[in-house]
Amino acid sequence: MKKLYSLIISLSLLSWHSATAQGSDTLLFENFENDPESYIPLTFASGDDQTWINYDADQYNDASGASRPGEWFLSLGFADVDSSDSVYMSNSWTTPPDQVANYLILPPINIVDTTAMLSWSSAPRQTPRYLDGYFVVISTSCNAEDCFPDTLFRAAEYLSVGPLEPDSGFSHYNFSPGFVHGADGTYIQYDNDSARFIGILQPQTVSLAAYAGQTVYIAFVHGSTDDNLISVDDILVTGTEMTGIEEQADKGGLNLYPNPASSYTVVEWQIGHTSAVTMKIYDASGSLVKSIPCGVRVKGHHQMKLNTADLLPGTYNVVLEKGEGRTVLPLTIQ
């Protein structure tokens, strides 16, 4: 059985890579194999953050006795086949036993066309009894707690149970609306009784085609009431990478648009591995006029909106400093 689950997961991951190989760009990928504390800050969302955000909105205390953090936290997968995988996990067994609200918010992503897809995998600690639910939500305006009007995906949570028989199936349980992990008999590991199977990481995919031409924030929101734990892993966004209005030459992955600019320019860059990033602007005489710490960024594509309204008309150099070195690109202010 373990080999079958491993084969299913491997084929699912292969389909993601096949899609990428057929022309899609990787816009964001996170598998939590590096400790995310250095680049996913534990803070509230300010509305226009350019980094990941991990936000414990409910501020409830752990009631499991295991000293679990209140926010999303790094751990290992629940099932035997996932026990060597690092995952991001959230707890709903709390005091008071009310609905938790833990937000894992992705950096802003440009959705260029209708090819964009969001993929991830998730698993509950238990199913069907005490099954944890969660939401994947999206915003085109901001990343604060109340900024997410659209739901891309909803995972159901356990609500109650009827009279149990020795081999009670999922039909004896009541769940909230949404996807019920394990109801079809897959992606679960038997754990001494049929009331509390262990969840195996299961791939999920949704289209982002409805958001073509927009910049979006995506959040994984753990919203269960007094259940147990949920985990997510392998968060992947694919699509067409924005190149801007400039001809994309070999600029070390750095691009600016619009350029010339007036009140703002968008800075895009690529990094080959997780590192601290700083953006600096020098005037024509070589004097430093702005230095903007961008925090620690993960491997892949990034962007930020740079305010240039306070710069006098003229030519400047934008310098991107990252772990792989420095990249320079001229910027004209009108």
C-alpha positions as CSV (number, residue, x, y, z in Angstrom):
1,M,0.0,0.0,0.0
2,K,2.8,2.4,0.9
3,K,4.4,1.8,-2.6
4,L,1.1,2.5,-4.3
5,Y,0.8,5.9,-2.5
6,S,4.4,6.8,-3.3
7,L,3.7,6.0,-7.0
8,I,0.6,8.2,-7.1
9,I,2.5,11.1,-5.5
10,S,5.4,10.6,-7.9
11,L,3.1,10.6,-10.9
12,S,1.4,13.8,-9.7
13,L,4.7,15.6,-9.2
14,L,5.8,14.4,-12.6
15,S,2.7,16.0,-14.2
16,W,3.6,19.3,-12.6
17,H,7.1,19.1,-14.0
18,S,5.8,18.0,-17.4
19,A,3.5,21.1,-17.5
20,T,6.5,23.3,-16.7
21,A,8.6,21.6,-19.4
22,Q,5.9,22.2,-22.0
23,G,6.3,26.0,-21.9
24,S,5.2,27.2,-18.4
25,D,7.5,29.2,-16.2
26,T,7.9,28.6,-12.5
27,L,6.6,31.9,-10.9
28,L,6.9,30.6,-7.3
29,F,7.9,27.4,-5.6
30,E,8.3,26.5,-1.9
31,N,8.8,23.0,-0.5
32,F,9.9,24.1,3.0
33,E,13.1,22.1,2.9
34,N,15.0,25.2,4.1
35,D,14.0,26.6,7.4
36,P,11.5,29.3,6.4
37,E,12.0,31.4,9.6
38,S,14.6,33.5,7.7
39,Y,12.3,34.6,4.9
40,I,8.7,34.1,6.1
41,P,8.2,36.7,8.9
42,L,5.8,36.1,11.7
43,T,3.9,39.4,11.5
44,F,0.5,40.9,10.5
45,A,0.0,41.7,6.8
46,S,0.3,45.4,6.1
47,G,-1.6,45.3,2.8
48,D,1.2,45.7,0.3
49,D,3.9,43.3,1.5
50,Q,6.3,42.0,-1.1
51,T,7.4,38.9,0.9
52,W,5.7,35.9,2.4
53,I,3.7,36.5,5.6
54,N,2.9,34.1,8.5
55,Y,0.1,35.6,10.6
56,D,-1.6,34.2,13.6
57,A,-4.8,36.2,13.5
58,D,-6.7,34.4,16.3
59,Q,-3.9,34.4,18.9
60,Y,-5.3,31.3,20.7
61,N,-3.1,29.1,22.8
62,D,-2.4,25.4,22.2
63,A,-4.7,23.0,24.1
64,S,-3.0,19.7,22.9
65,G,-0.3,19.7,25.6
66,A,2.4,19.5,22.9
67,S,3.4,23.2,23.0
68,R,2.4,23.8,19.4
69,P,3.0,27.3,18.0
70,G,-0.1,29.5,17.3
71,E,1.0,30.3,13.7
72,W,2.1,28.1,10.8
73,F,5.3,26.2,11.8
74,L,7.8,23.8,10.2
75,S,7.5,20.1,10.9
76,L,7.6,16.7,9.2
77,G,4.7,15.0,7.4
78,F,2.2,12.9,9.4
79,A,2.1,9.6,7.4
80,D,5.0,7.2,7.1
81,V,5.5,8.0,3.4
82,D,5.7,11.7,4.3
83,S,7.8,11.4,7.5
84,S,11.0,12.7,5.9
85,D,9.3,15.6,4.1
86,S,9.4,19.1,5.7
87,V,6.0,20.7,5.7
88,Y,4.3,23.8,7.0
89,M,1.7,22.9,9.7
90,S,-1.0,24.7,11.7
91,N,-2.9,23.7,14.9
92,S,-6.6,24.1,15.6
93,W,-6.7,22.2,18.9
94,T,-6.8,25.4,20.9
95,T,-8.0,27.3,24.0
96,P,-10.7,28.6,23.6
97,P,-12.0,25.8,21.2
98,D,-13.1,28.3,18.6
99,Q,-12.3,28.8,14.9
100,V,-8.7,29.5,14.4
101,A,-7.4,32.0,11.7
102,N,-3.8,31.3,10.7
103,Y,-2.7,33.0,7.4
104,L,0.1,31.8,5.2
105,I,0.3,34.5,2.5
106,L,2.4,34.3,-0.6
107,P,4.3,37.2,-2.1
108,P,2.5,39.1,-5.0
109,I,2.5,37.2,-8.3
110,N,1.9,38.6,-11.8
111,I,-0.6,36.6,-13.7
112,V,0.2,37.4,-17.3
113,D,-2.3,35.1,-19.2
114,T,-4.7,32.2,-18.8
115,T,-2.0,29.5,-18.5
116,A,-1.3,30.2,-14.8
117,M,-1.9,27.4,-12.3
118,L,-1.6,27.0,-8.5
119,S,-0.6,23.6,-7.2
120,W,0.2,22.3,-3.7
121,S,-0.2,19.3,-1.5
122,S,-1.9,19.0,1.9
123,A,-2.8,16.5,4.6
124,P,-4.7,16.5,7.8
125,R,-3.4,14.8,10.9
126,Q,-6.7,12.9,11.3
127,T,-9.7,12.0,9.1
128,P,-12.7,11.6,9.2
129,R,-13.0,12.4,13.0
130,Y,-11.4,15.7,13.8
131,L,-10.6,16.4,10.1
132,D,-9.1,19.9,9.8
133,G,-10.3,22.2,7.0
134,Y,-8.7,25.1,5.3
135,F,-9.2,27.7,2.6
136,V,-7.1,28.9,-0.3
137,V,-8.1,32.5,-1.0
138,I,-7.0,35.2,-3.5
139,S,-6.9,39.0,-3.7
140,T,-6.1,41.4,-6.5
141,S,-5.9,44.4,-4.2
142,C,-3.9,43.7,-1.0
143,N,-2.8,41.1,1.4
144,A,-4.3,42.2,4.7
145,E,-6.7,39.8,6.6
146,D,-9.9,41.3,5.1
147,C,-8.6,41.6,1.5
148,F,-9.4,38.2,0.2
149,P,-12.9,38.1,-1.5
150,D,-12.4,35.0,-3.7
151,T,-12.0,31.3,-2.6
152,L,-10.0,29.1,-4.9
153,F,-10.3,25.9,-2.9
154,R,-12.1,24.8,0.3
155,A,-11.2,21.7,2.3
156,A,-13.9,20.4,4.6
157,E,-13.6,20.0,8.3
158,Y,-15.3,17.5,10.7
159,L,-18.5,18.8,12.4
160,S,-20.1,15.8,14.1
161,V,-20.7,12.1,13.9
162,G,-23.7,9.8,14.1
163,P,-24.0,6.4,15.8
164,L,-20.8,4.4,15.0
165,E,-20.6,0.8,14.0
166,P,-17.5,-1.4,14.0
167,D,-16.6,-0.5,10.4
168,S,-18.2,2.9,10.2
169,G,-17.4,4.7,6.9
170,F,-17.2,8.4,6.1
171,S,-20.9,8.5,5.5
172,H,-21.5,8.4,9.3
173,Y,-19.7,11.8,9.7
174,N,-20.9,15.3,9.0
175,F,-18.5,17.8,7.4
176,S,-18.6,21.4,6.4
177,P,-18.8,22.1,2.6
178,G,-15.7,21.3,0.6
179,F,-13.2,18.6,-0.3
180,V,-13.2,15.7,2.3
181,H,-9.7,14.2,2.6
182,G,-9.8,10.4,2.4
183,A,-13.5,10.0,1.6
184,D,-12.6,8.2,-1.6
185,G,-10.3,5.8,0.3
186,T,-7.0,7.3,-1.0
187,Y,-4.2,9.3,0.6
188,I,-4.9,7.9,4.1
189,Q,-2.9,5.6,6.4
190,Y,-4.7,3.2,8.8
191,D,-3.9,4.1,12.4
192,N,-5.5,1.5,14.7
193,D,-9.1,2.5,14.1
194,S,-11.2,3.7,11.1
195,A,-12.3,6.9,12.9
196,R,-8.9,8.6,12.7
197,F,-6.9,7.7,9.6
198,I,-3.7,9.6,9.2
199,G,-3.7,11.9,6.1
200,I,-1.1,11.4,3.3
201,L,0.0,14.5,1.4
202,Q,-2.4,14.8,-1.6
203,P,-1.7,17.1,-4.6
204,Q,-4.3,19.8,-5.5
205,T,-4.4,22.1,-8.5
206,V,-6.5,25.1,-9.4
207,S,-6.5,27.4,-12.4
208,L,-5.6,31.1,-12.0
209,A,-6.9,31.9,-15.5
210,A,-9.6,34.3,-14.2
211,Y,-6.9,36.6,-12.9
212,A,-5.0,37.0,-16.2
213,G,-3.5,40.5,-16.5
214,Q,-3.5,41.1,-12.7
215,T,-1.2,40.9,-9.8
216,V,-2.5,38.6,-7.0
217,Y,-2.0,37.7,-3.4
218,I,-2.8,34.1,-2.5
219,A,-3.3,32.9,1.1
220,F,-3.6,29.5,2.8
221,V,-6.0,30.1,5.7
222,H,-6.4,27.5,8.4
223,G,-10.0,28.0,9.7
224,S,-10.9,24.8,11.7
225,T,-12.7,24.7,15.0
226,D,-11.2,22.5,17.7
227,D,-9.9,19.7,15.5
228,N,-6.1,18.9,15.3
229,L,-3.5,19.7,12.6
230,I,-3.3,20.5,8.9
231,S,-0.1,20.5,6.7
232,V,0.7,22.0,3.3
233,D,3.7,21.4,1.1
234,D,5.1,21.9,-2.4
235,I,3.4,25.2,-3.2
236,L,3.9,25.9,-6.9
237,V,2.7,28.7,-9.2
238,T,3.3,28.2,-12.9
239,G,2.5,30.4,-15.9
240,T,4.0,32.9,-18.3
241,E,6.7,35.1,-16.7
242,M,6.2,38.8,-17.2
243,T,9.0,40.4,-19.3
244,G,7.7,44.0,-19.2
245,I,7.8,46.5,-22.1
246,E,11.6,46.4,-22.3
247,E,13.3,43.9,-24.6
248,Q,14.5,41.2,-22.2
249,A,18.3,41.0,-22.7
250,D,20.7,39.2,-20.4
251,K,20.6,41.5,-17.5
252,G,21.3,39.0,-14.7
253,G,17.5,38.6,-14.3
254,L,17.0,42.3,-13.5
255,N,14.3,44.2,-15.3
256,L,12.5,47.6,-14.9
257,Y,9.2,48.8,-16.2
258,P,8.1,51.4,-17.0
259,N,11.5,52.8,-18.0
260,P,11.6,55.8,-18.4
261,A,9.5,56.3,-15.2
262,S,7.9,59.1,-13.3
263,S,6.2,58.2,-10.0
264,Y,7.2,54.5,-9.9
265,T,8.9,51.6,-11.6
266,V,8.4,47.9,-11.0
267,V,11.7,46.0,-10.4
268,E,11.8,42.3,-11.3
269,W,14.6,39.9,-10.7
270,Q,15.6,36.3,-10.5
271,I,17.8,34.6,-7.9
272,G,19.3,31.2,-8.0
273,H,19.2,30.4,-4.3
274,T,17.8,31.9,-1.1
275,S,19.7,35.0,-0.1
276,A,19.3,38.5,1.3
277,V,18.5,41.1,-1.3
278,T,19.1,44.9,-1.2
279,M,18.0,47.4,-3.9
280,K,20.2,50.6,-4.2
281,I,19.8,53.6,-6.5
282,Y,22.7,55.8,-7.4
283,D,22.6,59.1,-9.3
284,A,24.7,60.1,-12.3
285,S,27.6,61.2,-10.0
286,G,27.7,57.8,-8.3
287,S,26.1,59.1,-5.0
288,L,23.7,56.7,-3.2
289,V,20.2,58.2,-3.1
290,K,18.2,55.2,-1.9
291,S,18.9,51.9,-0.2
292,I,16.0,49.5,0.2
293,P,16.4,46.2,2.1
294,C,14.2,43.6,0.5
295,G,14.7,40.9,3.1
296,V,15.6,37.3,2.5
297,R,14.1,36.0,-0.7
298,V,13.8,32.4,-1.9
299,K,15.0,31.0,-5.2
300,G,13.0,32.1,-8.2
301,H,11.2,35.2,-9.6
302,H,10.5,38.3,-7.5
303,Q,9.2,41.8,-8.0
304,M,8.6,45.0,-6.1
305,K,7.1,48.4,-6.8
306,L,9.7,51.1,-6.3
307,N,8.5,54.6,-5.5
308,T,10.5,57.2,-7.7
309,A,8.3,60.2,-7.2
310,D,10.9,61.9,-5.0
311,L,13.7,61.5,-7.6
312,L,14.7,64.4,-9.8
313,P,14.5,63.9,-13.6
314,G,17.7,62.3,-14.9
315,T,19.6,59.1,-15.2
316,Y,20.2,56.7,-12.3
317,N,21.6,53.2,-11.8
318,V,19.5,50.6,-10.0
319,V,21.8,48.1,-8.3
320,L,20.5,44.7,-7.1
321,E,22.7,43.1,-4.5
322,K,22.1,39.4,-3.8
323,G,24.0,36.4,-2.7
324,E,25.1,35.7,-6.3
325,G,26.6,39.2,-6.7
326,R,25.5,42.7,-8.0
327,T,23.4,43.5,-11.1
328,V,23.2,47.0,-12.5
329,L,20.5,48.5,-14.8
330,P,20.1,52.2,-15.8
331,L,16.8,54.0,-15.0
332,T,15.6,57.2,-16.5
333,I,13.3,59.5,-14.5
334,Q,11.2,61.9,-16.6
